[in-house]
Amino acid sequence: MTGTGKLMRNKAYKRHILTKKSTKRKRNMRQDAVVDETNMKNMKKILPYI
C-alpha cells in the first residue's frame, strides 16, 4: 500500500524459463507495479488487513 492508498504488486512471468527473456525485460520485472484501478475494489476485498 502506498501513502496515497494505491496497491502495489509484483510482476508476473519471472520465476522460470528466463533464458529466452532479454536482460532488459528481466530487469524491468524486478520493479513493483501499481494495481490497475479496475481491479482495486476486488484486491482490497481479498486483502482485508491493508
Helices and strands as residue ranges (DSSP letters): E 8-9, H 23-28, E 33-34, H 37-46
